[in-house]
Amino acid sequence: MTTRGLIRFLSWLFLASFLIRPGVCFAQPPSSPTGISLPAKGKRIPLDSLVELQTYNTGPLLSFPAHPNVHPAGVPKVIPIPSELPVFTPGQGGLRKPRKVKAEGVSVPALQPKPVPALPMHMRENARYDILWMDADQGLSANSITSILEDSRGHLWFVAGDDGVIRYDGKRFTTFTAKEGLGTPGLYTILEDSKGNIWFGGIQGKVCRYDGRSFTHYGLDSVSTILCITEDKRGNIWFGTTHGGAVCYDGANFAYYSTAQGLSGYNVQAILEDSRGDIWLGTSNGLNRFDGMRFTRYTKSDGLISPLVLSIAEDNQGNLWFGSHLGVSCFDGKRFAQFTTEEGLAHNYVRRILKDSQGNIWFTSLQGGISRFDGATFTHYTTKEGLPNNSANGIWEDSGGNIWITAGGVSRLNPHSFVHFMEIDGKKTGGVQSLLKDQDGNIWFFKDNGERLVKYDGQFFSLPAYDNNFRPHYSLGEEMMEDYHGGLWFASQFASHYDGDIFTLYGAKSRDSRFQKFRCVLEGQQGNIWFGGVNGAFRFDGERMWQYDEKDGLPPSTIMSMLLDRHGKLWIGSESGITKYDGKNFTNYYDAESWGNFWAKTILEDSQSTLWFGGKQGVMRYDRKQATFYSTEDGLSHFYVNSIVEGQHQEMWIGTRQGLTLMVPNRTKVGSDSFSNKPSYRFYTFGKGDGLNEIFIFKAILGRHNRLWLGTAKGLSMLDLNQFELASKPPRILLEHIEANQQFIDYRQLADSAYLHSLAFGPALAARSTASYRSSTILFTRSCRIT
């Protein structure tokens, strides 16, 4: 026996000692022993055996806008205001002083209804953005919502007209109606004041104040409907009404301002106090500025786009925005700038305006969904982007930066979450299995499950125009990479190359089936191109080709992934395990005690030179000294890992068959779990409830501008990591209700003698019964809001 044969024999004996141990098995027996380096000779394959190369000229690329809902803002029409404007002072020039009426309210206890569990929110199948919505199917007591508010405790309130108001804590709905003491039908608007009281306004001039324990009801004289409520810096509460003008409540009296006091109209649609302390009142007959003493009027002849003012907001520069049924007016103190659909608005009928925490201006419209203006562009959100309805009304930004909209129920838009490209030029994108960022930062991917190659340059999608005889799904789709010269190489049924003009297919007509069925491709040292697949590994230097299989030391199974590390070592992942190639020898790692039979679908080398392997058994981390495994028990969303990518802060993004997992390293002194002594990470998972439109993730890469790109079973998704933030605030723990023996208790009305005889355990408690504590159950339900 030769020396090499003896080494192999002894190595097989060593391996057999592990195979006979209970619980140790291999999907396929390895072709060579673990940890032993074998020379990689390979077999040269003459290019002539591939019969002929096929080439196809693509011609010019076909381009389509990648962001059809983003529109550059046009130049608005600007109208300077006159040097003098009409001024009206209550009590002078024939005008009456405001009529004051003592505020006499009637208080009733606020009964607490039993909360109703909220079912998970919906996402439209074609949603382009992280837009979730809910209606009666999720437990809402009504589908028609007019206004939204987040209170200081973190609850969301939805005003539902005749169906009362709904409080939402993220998990449950609590509906208040006349039965609970709300009393006021036909509610329309809502406000929380600086003292934490919540005010509701509705039809017939009814106003209701809720302090957490009781409802206090007020009736306003000669008023039809309360349209809006706001609080000024002095703590006064202002009500905008129909037929009654504006009403100011100072804590003791109601003061009435209408046309008799100088207002330009008695239907007040919107009220705002600006940063200078002036009160702006939008009516159906023009705009009014009240400085506490007098009214200054602005009309259409002064530059307003319409005399009907429906909404008002102030931006970070102090400009005032006024919405109407004909468009939007922006006032800088000296002139009005008019915006319509011609300048980028989604619809001219603007109902509400909101300035968010980032300084963007949002508009809700009658039939155009919502629009966001960032100072340069308008971005539209409609049913095409994920809204359930294009008729939007109320809008609110919560403490987490989410935008809530009333449009066919209630919708939540997270503008800092995922963006999905489910369609290109009106056609479905289909499954995206492979992604690549080229040297210029362009993103390349395949749509239609490998049928069409697409380039994204930040503004346009560009597709090569294929020849009718070209069958791209035979040559594209599994994996791709860019070589040093900028050419693209593809691994699929066949190997192929694209130089920007011509596709070259290798072996498409070959009778030699060895050079087929590839799963991965990369550029090795000296510019060699490596392919891996069903028939082993192939090395191509542009003129010659070599094949390596189990006779050379590779495992007898399909090669799924390859990586060239910074030390020049080639790592090969297969269905049987992991192999290292140092340029001369193959070394297999099958040791079930440490690496196991790891099925390596993907390989990554991070910024610390640590190797990461993902496959059917989760994730393996190899720091060149020891291997550490992470699975669903640690926090992975699924044990089948398809892709791994490192972020800018050494965090790892893991794409699985059941969503996305983020592994954030714990910055501890030892850097490891004190119990298992393995590197410690915090795990966060993302699914459909977190903004993903599809949870089966094939591929993940980090593109330019720190954007995470995902290829999924339905299309292409992107997450801007510059705007992404994990929850950093501790959750608010709020007591919601108490249940005793499955009976709901209104704890806010609870007294020492309350429920003494109404509950089965009441008398027993009063008599200090010695009954076992197991005979009665008390359940405290709390709300946990993370903001």
SEMAR-900251 format. One record per residue (C-alpha): residue number from 1; residue in one letter; x, y, z. Coordinates in steps of 0.5 Angstrom, whole numbers, plus 2048, in hexadecimal, padded with zeros to 3 digits. Example, Ala and Ser with C-alpha at 12.3 -4.5 7.8 and 13.67 -1.06 7.14 Angstrom:
// residues 2
1	A	819	7F7	810
2	S	81B	7FE	80E
// end
This chain:
// residues 787
1	M	800	800	800
2	T	803	807	7FE
3	T	804	80C	803
4	R	7FE	810	801
5	G	7F9	80A	801
6	L	7FB	809	808
7	I	7F9	810	80A
8	R	7F3	80F	807
9	F	7F1	808	80A
10	L	7F3	80B	811
11	S	7EF	811	810
12	W	7E9	80D	80E
13	L	7EA	809	814
14	F	7EA	80F	818
15	L	7E4	812	815
16	A	7E0	80B	816
17	S	7E1	80C	81D
18	F	7DC	812	81D
19	L	7D7	80F	818
20	I	7D6	809	81D
21	R	7D4	80E	823
22	P	7CC	80F	824
23	G	7C9	815	821
24	V	7CF	816	81C
25	C	7CD	815	815
26	F	7CF	818	80E
27	A	7CA	81A	808
28	Q	7CF	817	803
29	P	7D6	813	805
30	P	7DB	818	804
31	S	7E0	816	7FE
32	S	7E6	818	803
33	P	7E8	818	80A
34	T	7E7	81F	80E
35	G	7ED	823	80F
36	I	7F1	820	80A
37	S	7F4	824	804
38	L	7F4	820	7FE
39	P	7F7	823	7F7
40	A	7F2	826	7F2
41	K	7F4	824	7EC
42	G	7EE	825	7E8
43	K	7EC	823	7E1
44	R	7ED	827	7DB
45	I	7E7	828	7D6
46	P	7E9	82B	7CF
47	L	7E4	830	7CD
48	D	7E3	82C	7C7
49	S	7DF	827	7CB
50	L	7DA	82D	7CC
51	V	7D8	82C	7C5
52	E	7D8	834	7C4
53	L	7D6	83A	7C7
54	Q	7D0	83E	7C6
55	T	7D0	845	7C6
56	Y	7CA	84A	7C6
57	N	7CA	852	7C5
58	T	7C5	855	7CA
59	G	7C5	85C	7C6
60	P	7C3	862	7CA
61	L	7C0	861	7D1
62	L	7B9	862	7D3
63	S	7B8	867	7D8
64	F	7B2	869	7DD
65	P	7B1	86D	7E3
66	A	7B2	86A	7E9
67	H	7AF	86F	7EE
68	P	7A8	871	7EA
69	N	7A5	873	7F0
70	V	7AB	879	7F1
71	H	7AA	87F	7ED
72	P	7AE	885	7ED
73	A	7AB	88B	7F0
74	G	7A9	890	7EB
75	V	7AA	898	7EB
76	P	7A4	89A	7EF
77	K	7A0	8A1	7ED
78	V	7A2	8A6	7F2
79	I	79D	8AC	7F3
80	P	7A0	8B2	7F8
81	I	79B	8B4	7FD
82	P	798	8BB	7FD
83	S	79C	8C0	801
84	E	796	8C2	805
85	L	791	8BC	807
86	P	78A	8BD	80A
87	V	78A	8BD	812
88	F	784	8BC	816
89	T	784	8BD	81E
90	P	77E	8BA	822
91	G	77B	8C0	826
92	Q	77D	8C5	821
93	G	77A	8C8	81A
94	G	773	8C5	81B
95	L	776	8BE	81D
96	R	773	8BB	824
97	K	778	8B8	829
98	P	778	8B1	82A
99	R	772	8AE	82E
100	K	774	8AA	834
101	V	770	8A5	837
102	K	772	8A1	83E
103	A	774	89A	83C
104	E	770	895	840
105	G	771	88E	83F
106	V	76E	888	841
107	S	773	882	844
108	V	771	87B	844
109	P	776	875	846
110	A	77A	872	840
111	L	778	86B	840
112	Q	77E	866	83D
113	P	77B	861	838
114	K	77F	85B	837
115	P	784	85B	832
116	V	784	857	82B
117	P	78A	853	829
118	A	78C	857	822
119	L	78E	852	81D
120	P	795	853	819
121	M	794	858	814
122	H	794	857	80C
123	M	799	859	807
124	R	797	859	800
125	E	79A	854	7FB
126	N	79D	859	7F7
127	A	79F	85E	7FC
128	R	7A5	862	7FA
129	Y	7A6	865	801
130	D	7A5	862	808
131	I	79E	864	809
132	L	799	860	80D
133	W	792	861	80E
134	M	78C	85F	812
135	D	785	85F	812
136	A	77F	85C	815
137	D	782	855	813
138	Q	788	856	818
139	G	783	858	81E
140	L	781	860	81D
141	S	77A	862	81F
142	A	77A	866	818
143	N	77D	867	811
144	S	77C	86E	811
145	I	781	872	815
146	T	781	879	814
147	S	787	87B	819
148	I	78D	878	81D
149	L	791	87A	823
150	E	797	877	827
151	D	796	879	82E
152	S	79C	87A	833
153	R	79B	873	836
154	G	79D	870	82F
155	H	795	86E	82D
156	L	793	870	826
157	W	78B	872	826
158	F	787	872	820
159	V	781	876	81F
160	A	77B	872	81C
161	G	775	876	81B
162	D	76F	873	81E
163	D	773	86D	820
164	G	776	871	826
165	V	77E	871	827
166	I	783	86B	827
167	R	789	86B	82B
168	Y	78F	866	828
169	D	795	864	82C
170	G	798	860	826
171	K	794	85A	829
172	R	78D	85B	82B
173	F	788	860	829
174	T	784	863	82E
175	T	77D	867	82C
176	F	77A	86C	82F
177	T	773	86E	82E
178	A	76D	871	831
179	K	76C	86B	835
180	E	773	86C	839
181	G	771	874	83A
182	L	774	877	833
183	G	76D	879	831
184	T	76E	87D	82C
185	P	76C	87A	825
186	G	76F	87C	81E
187	L	776	87D	821
188	Y	77B	880	81B
189	T	781	883	81F
190	I	786	882	825
191	L	78B	886	829
192	E	790	884	82F
193	D	791	88B	833
194	S	797	88C	837
195	K	794	88A	83D
196	G	793	883	83A
197	N	78B	884	839
198	I	789	881	832
199	W	783	885	82F
200	F	77E	883	82A
201	G	77A	887	825
202	G	774	885	821
203	I	76D	887	81E
204	Q	768	88B	822
205	G	76E	88F	825
206	K	76F	88A	82A
207	V	776	88A	82D
208	C	779	884	832
209	R	77F	885	837
210	Y	782	87E	839
211	D	787	87E	83F
212	G	788	877	840
213	R	782	876	845
214	S	77C	87A	843
215	F	779	87D	83D
216	T	777	884	83D
217	H	772	887	838
218	Y	771	88E	835
219	G	76C	891	830
220	L	76E	896	82C
221	D	769	89B	82A
222	S	767	89C	822
223	V	76C	897	820
224	S	76A	892	81B
225	T	771	88D	81B
226	I	778	88E	81E
227	L	77D	88D	819
228	C	783	88E	81C
229	I	786	88F	823
230	T	78D	892	825
231	E	790	895	82B
232	D	795	89B	82B
233	K	79B	89D	82F
234	R	797	8A0	835
235	G	792	89A	836
236	N	78C	89C	832
237	I	788	897	82F
238	W	786	899	828
239	F	780	896	824
240	G	77F	897	81D
241	T	777	896	81B
242	T	772	897	815
243	H	76D	89C	816
244	G	770	89F	81D
245	G	777	8A1	81B
246	A	77D	8A0	820
247	V	77C	89F	827
248	C	781	8A0	82C
249	Y	781	89C	833
250	D	786	89F	838
251	G	784	89A	83E
252	A	77E	89E	840
253	N	77A	8A1	83B
254	F	779	8A0	833
255	A	77A	8A6	82F
256	Y	777	8A6	828
257	Y	77A	8AA	822
258	S	776	8AA	81B
259	T	775	8AF	816
260	A	772	8B4	81B
261	Q	779	8B4	81E
262	G	77D	8B5	817
263	L	77E	8AE	815
264	S	77D	8AD	80D
265	G	779	8A7	80E
266	Y	775	8A3	813
267	N	777	89C	811
268	V	77E	89B	814
269	Q	781	895	811
270	A	788	896	814
271	I	78C	899	81A
272	L	793	89A	81B
273	E	797	89E	820
274	D	79E	89F	81C
275	S	7A5	8A0	81F
276	R	7A4	8A7	820
277	G	79E	8A7	824
278	D	799	8A9	81F
279	I	792	8A5	81E
280	W	790	8A3	817
281	L	789	8A1	815
282	G	787	89E	80F
283	T	780	89F	80D
284	S	77C	89D	807
285	N	77D	8A5	805
286	G	784	8A6	806
287	L	78A	8A6	80B
288	N	78A	8AA	811
289	R	790	8AC	816
290	F	78E	8AE	81D
291	D	794	8B1	821
292	G	78F	8B1	827
293	M	78D	8B8	826
294	R	78B	8B8	81E
295	F	789	8B4	818
296	T	78D	8B5	812
297	R	78A	8B2	80C
298	Y	78D	8AE	806
299	T	789	8AC	800
300	K	78A	8A9	7F9
301	S	78B	8B0	7F6
302	D	791	8B1	7FB
303	G	794	8AA	7F8
304	L	790	8A5	7FC
305	I	78F	89F	7F7
306	S	788	89E	7F9
307	P	784	8A2	7FE
308	L	782	89B	801
309	V	787	899	806
310	L	787	892	809
311	S	78D	891	80D
312	I	793	895	80F
313	A	79B	893	811
314	E	7A1	897	812
315	D	7A8	894	810
316	N	7AF	895	813
317	Q	7B0	89B	80F
318	G	7AA	89F	812
319	N	7A6	89E	80C
320	L	79F	89D	80C
321	W	79B	898	808
322	F	794	898	806
323	G	790	892	803
324	S	78A	893	7FF
325	H	786	890	7FA
326	L	78A	893	7F4
327	G	791	892	7F7
328	V	796	894	7FC
329	S	798	89B	7FE
330	C	79F	89C	801
331	F	7A0	8A3	804
332	D	7A6	8A6	807
333	G	7A4	8AC	80A
334	K	7A4	8B0	803
335	R	7A1	8AC	7FE
336	F	79D	8A6	7FC
337	A	7A0	8A0	7F8
338	Q	79B	89C	7F5
339	F	79C	894	7F4
340	T	797	890	7F0
341	T	798	889	7EC
342	E	79C	88D	7E7
343	E	7A1	88E	7EC
344	G	7A1	887	7EF
345	L	79B	886	7F3
346	A	798	880	7F3
347	H	791	883	7F3
348	N	78E	88A	7F4
349	Y	789	889	7F9
350	V	78D	889	7FF
351	R	78A	887	806
352	R	78F	887	80B
353	I	796	88A	80C
354	L	79C	887	810
355	K	7A3	889	812
356	D	7A7	883	814
357	S	7AD	882	819
358	Q	7B2	882	813
359	G	7AF	889	810
360	N	7AB	886	80A
361	I	7A4	888	809
362	W	79F	883	808
363	F	798	884	804
364	T	792	880	804
365	S	78D	880	7FE
366	L	786	87E	7FC
367	Q	788	879	7F6
368	G	790	87A	7F6
369	G	792	876	7FC
370	I	797	87A	800
371	S	79D	87E	7FE
372	R	7A4	880	801
373	F	7A8	886	7FF
374	D	7AF	886	801
375	G	7B1	88D	7FE
376	A	7B3	88A	7F8
377	T	7AE	884	7F6
378	F	7A7	882	7F7
379	T	7A6	87A	7F9
380	H	79F	878	7F8
381	Y	79C	872	7FC
382	T	796	86F	7F9
383	T	793	868	7F8
384	K	799	866	7F3
385	E	79E	867	7F9
386	G	79A	864	7FE
387	L	794	868	801
388	P	78D	865	801
389	N	78A	86B	7FE
390	N	78B	871	7FB
391	S	787	875	7FF
392	A	78B	878	805
393	N	789	87C	80A
394	G	78C	87C	811
395	I	793	87C	812
396	W	798	87B	818
397	E	79F	87A	819
398	D	7A0	876	820
399	S	7A6	876	824
400	G	7AA	870	820
401	G	7AA	874	81A
402	N	7A4	870	817
403	I	79F	874	813
404	W	798	872	814
405	I	792	873	80F
406	T	78B	872	80F
407	A	789	86F	808
408	G	784	86A	808
409	G	786	868	80F
410	V	78C	86A	812
411	S	793	869	80F
412	R	79A	86A	812
413	L	7A0	86C	80D
414	N	7A7	86B	810
415	P	7AB	86F	80B
416	H	7B2	86D	80E
417	S	7B0	866	80C
418	F	7B1	861	806
419	V	7AF	863	7FF
420	H	7AD	85E	7FA
421	F	7AE	85D	7F3
422	M	7A8	858	7F1
423	E	7A7	85B	7EA
424	I	7AB	85E	7E4
425	D	7A8	861	7DF
426	G	7A1	85F	7E1
427	K	7A3	857	7E1
428	K	7A5	853	7E7
429	T	7AC	852	7E9
430	G	7AB	84B	7EB
431	G	7B1	847	7F0
432	V	7B7	84B	7F0
433	Q	7BD	845	7F2
434	S	7C3	849	7F1
435	L	7C6	850	7F2
436	L	7CC	854	7F1
437	K	7CF	85B	7F2
438	D	7D4	85D	7EC
439	Q	7DA	861	7ED
440	D	7D6	867	7EB
441	G	7D1	866	7F0
442	N	7CB	863	7EC
443	I	7C7	85E	7EE
444	W	7C6	858	7E9
445	F	7C1	852	7EA
446	F	7BC	84D	7E7
447	K	7B5	84E	7E6
448	D	7B0	849	7E4
449	N	7B4	843	7E8
450	G	7BA	844	7E3
451	E	7B7	846	7DD
452	R	7B9	84D	7DC
453	L	7BF	851	7DF
454	V	7BE	858	7E2
455	K	7C2	85E	7E4
456	Y	7C0	863	7E9
457	D	7C4	869	7E9
458	G	7C0	86D	7EE
459	Q	7BB	870	7E9
460	F	7BA	86B	7E4
461	F	7B9	864	7E3
462	S	7BD	862	7DC
463	L	7BC	85B	7D9
464	P	7C0	858	7D3
465	A	7BB	857	7CD
466	Y	7BC	84F	7CC
467	D	7BD	84C	7C5
468	N	7B6	848	7C3
469	N	7BB	842	7C3
470	F	7BE	843	7CA
471	R	7BB	83F	7CF
472	P	7BE	842	7D5
473	H	7BB	83E	7DB
474	Y	7C0	838	7D8
475	S	7C6	83D	7DA
476	L	7C4	842	7DF
477	G	7C1	842	7E6
478	E	7C4	83E	7EB
479	E	7CA	843	7ED
480	M	7CF	848	7EA
481	M	7D5	84C	7EB
482	E	7D9	852	7E8
483	D	7E0	850	7E6
484	Y	7E6	855	7E6
485	H	7E5	858	7DF
486	G	7DD	859	7E1
487	G	7DA	853	7DD
488	L	7D5	850	7E0
489	W	7D5	848	7E1
490	F	7CF	844	7E2
491	A	7CE	83D	7E5
492	S	7C8	839	7E4
493	Q	7C6	833	7DF
494	F	7CC	835	7DB
495	A	7D2	83A	7DC
496	S	7D1	841	7D9
497	H	7D4	848	7D8
498	Y	7D2	84F	7D6
499	D	7D6	855	7D5
500	G	7D1	85A	7D4
501	D	7CF	858	7CD
502	I	7D0	851	7CB
503	F	7CE	84B	7CF
504	T	7D3	845	7CE
505	L	7D0	83E	7D0
506	Y	7D5	838	7D2
507	G	7D3	831	7D0
508	A	7CC	833	7CE
509	K	7CC	82E	7C9
510	S	7D1	829	7CC
511	R	7D0	822	7CC
512	D	7D5	822	7D2
513	S	7D0	822	7D8
514	R	7D6	824	7DD
515	F	7D6	82B	7DC
516	Q	7CF	82C	7DE
517	K	7CA	82D	7E4
518	F	7CE	833	7E8
519	R	7CC	836	7EE
520	C	7D2	83B	7F0
521	V	7D7	83F	7EC
522	L	7DD	843	7EE
523	E	7E3	846	7EC
524	G	7E9	843	7EF
525	Q	7F1	845	7EF
526	Q	7F4	847	7E9
527	G	7ED	849	7E6
528	N	7EB	841	7E5
529	I	7E4	840	7E5
530	W	7E1	83B	7EA
531	F	7DA	837	7E9
532	G	7D7	832	7EE
533	G	7D1	82E	7ED
534	V	7CF	827	7EC
535	N	7D5	824	7E9
536	G	7DA	827	7ED
537	A	7DE	82D	7EC
538	F	7E1	830	7E6
539	R	7E7	835	7E5
540	F	7E7	83A	7DF
541	D	7ED	83E	7DD
542	G	7EA	841	7D6
543	E	7ED	83B	7D2
544	R	7ED	835	7D6
545	M	7E9	832	7DB
546	W	7EA	82D	7E0
547	Q	7E5	828	7E4
548	Y	7E6	826	7EB
549	D	7E1	821	7EF
550	E	7E1	81C	7F4
551	K	7E8	818	7F1
552	D	7EB	81F	7F2
553	G	7E9	81F	7FA
554	L	7E2	823	7F9
555	P	7DC	820	7FC
556	P	7D7	81C	7F8
557	S	7D2	821	7F8
558	T	7CF	827	7F5
559	I	7D3	82D	7F6
560	M	7CF	833	7F8
561	S	7D4	839	7FA
562	M	7DB	83B	7F9
563	L	7DF	841	7FD
564	L	7E6	843	7FC
565	D	7E8	846	802
566	R	7ED	84C	803
567	H	7F3	847	804
568	G	7F2	844	7FD
569	K	7EE	83D	800
570	L	7E8	83B	7FC
571	W	7E3	838	800
572	I	7DE	834	7FD
573	G	7D7	832	800
574	S	7D3	82C	7FE
575	E	7CD	827	800
576	S	7D2	823	804
577	G	7D7	828	808
578	I	7DC	82D	807
579	T	7E2	82D	803
580	K	7E8	832	803
581	Y	7ED	832	7FD
582	D	7F4	836	7FE
583	G	7F6	836	7F6
584	K	7F9	82F	7F6
585	N	7F5	82A	7FB
586	F	7EE	829	7FD
587	T	7EC	828	805
588	N	7E5	826	807
589	Y	7E2	827	80E
590	Y	7DD	822	810
591	D	7DF	821	817
592	A	7D8	820	81A
593	E	7DB	822	821
594	S	7DC	829	81F
595	W	7DA	82B	818
596	G	7D5	825	817
597	N	7D2	824	810
598	F	7D1	82B	80F
599	W	7CD	82C	808
600	A	7CF	833	806
601	K	7CB	837	801
602	T	7CE	83D	802
603	I	7D5	840	805
604	L	7D8	847	807
605	E	7DE	84A	80A
606	D	7DD	84F	80F
607	S	7E1	856	810
608	Q	7E4	852	816
609	S	7E7	84C	811
610	T	7E1	848	814
611	L	7DE	843	810
612	W	7D6	842	810
613	F	7D3	83C	80D
614	G	7CB	83B	80C
615	G	7C7	835	80A
616	K	7C2	830	80C
617	Q	7C5	830	813
618	G	7C5	838	814
619	V	7CB	83C	815
620	M	7D2	83A	817
621	R	7D7	83F	819
622	Y	7DF	83D	818
623	D	7E4	842	81B
624	R	7EA	83E	818
625	K	7EA	83A	81F
626	Q	7E3	837	821
627	A	7DD	836	81E
628	T	7D6	839	821
629	F	7CF	837	81F
630	Y	7C9	83B	81F
631	S	7C2	839	81E
632	T	7BA	83A	81F
633	E	7BC	839	826
634	D	7C0	83F	826
635	G	7BB	843	823
636	L	7BC	842	81B
637	S	7B5	843	817
638	H	7B7	83C	814
639	F	7BC	836	814
640	Y	7BD	837	80C
641	V	7C1	83D	80B
642	N	7C2	83F	804
643	S	7C6	845	804
644	I	7CB	849	809
645	V	7CD	850	809
646	E	7D1	855	80E
647	G	7CF	85C	80F
648	Q	7D3	862	811
649	H	7D3	861	818
650	Q	7D5	859	818
651	E	7CE	857	818
652	M	7CC	851	814
653	W	7C5	851	810
654	I	7C3	84A	80F
655	G	7BE	848	809
656	T	7BA	842	80B
657	R	7B4	83E	808
658	Q	7B0	841	80D
659	G	7B2	849	80D
660	L	7B8	84D	80F
661	T	7BC	84C	815
662	L	7C1	852	818
663	M	7C7	84F	81D
664	V	7C9	855	821
665	P	7D0	854	825
666	N	7CF	855	82C
667	R	7D5	85A	82E
668	T	7D7	856	834
669	K	7DE	856	838
670	V	7DE	84F	836
671	G	7DB	84F	830
672	S	7D7	848	831
673	D	7D1	845	834
674	S	7D4	844	83B
675	F	7D0	83D	83C
676	S	7D2	83A	835
677	N	7D8	83E	834
678	K	7D6	83F	82C
679	P	7D6	846	829
680	S	7D0	84A	82C
681	Y	7CB	84D	827
682	R	7C4	850	828
683	F	7BF	84E	823
684	Y	7BA	851	81F
685	T	7B5	84E	81A
686	F	7B1	852	814
687	G	7AB	84F	811
688	K	7A5	851	80E
689	G	7A2	855	814
690	D	7A9	859	814
691	G	7A8	85B	80D
692	L	7AB	855	808
693	N	7A6	854	803
694	E	7A9	84D	802
695	I	7AD	849	807
696	F	7B0	844	802
697	I	7B7	847	801
698	F	7BC	844	7FC
699	K	7C1	84A	7FC
700	A	7C4	850	800
701	I	7C9	855	7FF
702	L	7CB	85B	801
703	G	7CB	861	7FC
704	R	7CE	868	7FB
705	H	7CB	86D	800
706	N	7CB	868	805
707	R	7C4	864	803
708	L	7C3	85D	804
709	W	7C0	85A	7FE
710	L	7BC	853	7FE
711	G	7BA	84E	7F8
712	T	7B3	84B	7FA
713	A	7AE	846	7F8
714	K	7AA	84C	7F5
715	G	7AF	851	7F3
716	L	7B4	856	7F5
717	S	7B4	85A	7FC
718	M	7B9	85F	7FF
719	L	7BA	862	806
720	D	7BE	868	807
721	L	7C2	867	80D
722	N	7C3	86E	80E
723	Q	7BC	86F	810
724	F	7BB	869	813
725	E	7BB	869	81B
726	L	7BA	863	820
727	A	7B5	865	826
728	S	7BA	868	82B
729	K	7B4	86B	830
730	P	7B2	866	836
731	P	7AB	864	835
732	R	7A5	868	839
733	I	7A2	863	83D
734	L	79A	865	83E
735	L	795	862	842
736	E	78F	861	83E
737	H	78A	85D	841
738	I	789	857	846
739	E	785	851	846
740	A	783	84C	84C
741	N	780	845	84A
742	Q	780	847	843
743	Q	77B	84D	845
744	F	77E	854	842
745	I	77F	85A	848
746	D	77F	861	847
747	Y	785	863	84B
748	R	784	86A	84A
749	Q	77E	86A	84E
750	L	780	865	853
751	A	77F	867	85B
752	D	780	863	861
753	S	779	860	861
754	A	778	85F	859
755	Y	776	859	856
756	L	776	856	85D
757	H	76F	852	85C
758	S	76F	852	854
759	L	775	84D	853
760	A	775	846	856
761	F	77B	847	85A
762	G	779	84E	85D
763	P	776	84B	863
764	A	77B	846	864
765	L	780	84C	864
766	A	77C	850	869
767	A	77B	84A	86E
768	R	783	849	86D
769	S	781	842	86B
770	T	786	83D	86C
771	A	785	83A	865
772	S	78B	838	861
773	Y	78E	83D	85D
774	R	78D	839	857
775	S	786	839	857
776	S	786	840	854
777	T	78A	843	84F
778	I	78B	84B	84E
779	L	78E	84D	847
780	F	792	854	846
781	T	792	856	83F
782	R	797	85B	83D
783	S	799	85F	837
784	C	7A0	85F	834
785	R	7A2	864	82F
786	I	7A9	865	82C
787	T	7AA	86C	829
// end
